[in-house]
Amino acid sequence: NTRVLTGITTSGTPHLGNYAGAIRPSIQASTQPGVDAFYFMADYHALIKCDDPQRVARSRLEIAATWIAAGLDTDKVTFYRQSDLPEIPELCWILTCVTAKGLMNRAHAYKASVDQNVARQADPDDGINMGLFSYPILMAADILLFNAHKVPVGRDQIQHLEMTRDIASRFNHLYGHGTDFFVLPEVQIDEEVATLPGLDGRKMSKSYDNTIPLFEGGAKALRSAVMRIVTDSREPGEPKDAEGSHLYALYRAFATPAESGAFRLQLEQGLGWGDAKAMLCERIEQEIGPMRDRYAELMAHPERIEDILQAGAEKARRLATPFMAVLREAVGLRSSA
Ligand code: ATP
């Protein structure tokens, strides 16, 4: 079977981009024959950029509830919280010791932060914690612990997957003596899945506070966020540039090609932005509205989510614990931890 693995950082409320870019396709992938899916709440990753404990804890519940409400079969997939698996930070340390610092120096996320500091003439490492610097190694541990074959990611993550492969090869070379402990994972870029723009036109992201919430706040919050999407100043009756508008990009993620074509034509024929926003809301509601009650019910009973996550952690550890024992022995640590 092919092992597919993906995680969502628990640093805020899940948004339309997380849904269309990760949650919806991951649920679809998990129903394919021959696929073993591993999906997790990346709460160790959240600590890199978020020092608000309540936000991390709340986000974890919201993301788990979202996945379940959207139809994930938690009996079929392995569904867990990263921090319930002590094997992950343990493997992360072992991998840290085989990773060249120079490799991490080249990571985009770290380099972007350094460049920003240099641009404002601050110390290059100002405000950069070691978590941000070495987070590709934590990501490698997430993936390699389960020897995932495929990791569906956005384009910005391609480099980190290459780093995971580098780290895995290095470990195999150093300790394998002919046996490969780790599978080299492959990225899976789904051309159909677009990166959704946020309210301000940048990538919709929890860290930019430009998101359209999926369930939180109900249909009202969704509508009020959609009304805040930035558009140009063309009046109703004037032809709109559909391709260039964020609104159209969002609409396409929730409609069939035929519906999108019709919407585009209406925009080009002068549909007003207000009416276009109402149509977008309606389209999104049709898809996610029916999931909302289930989400609310789960959020009202966090203990149910907790039970599901505990069962998921147990299932994950049935694979992780024995594999970790093998890896410990390979590097010369006591094998039964
Ligand atoms: P953060 O700002 O904390 O990095 P994020 O909202 O950008 O959060 P992640 O938790 O890093 O999202 O990503 C979870 C998943 O959601 C990933 O698979 C990512 O590709 C997907 N995703 C995030 N933002 C978008 C977006 N705007 N469009 C499509 N997919 C997205």
Residues whose N, C-alpha, C, O or C-beta is under 5 A from the ligand:
A	BS01	ATP	G7 I8 T9 S11 G17 N18 G21 A22 P152 V153 G154 A194 T195 L196 K203 M204 S205 K206 S207
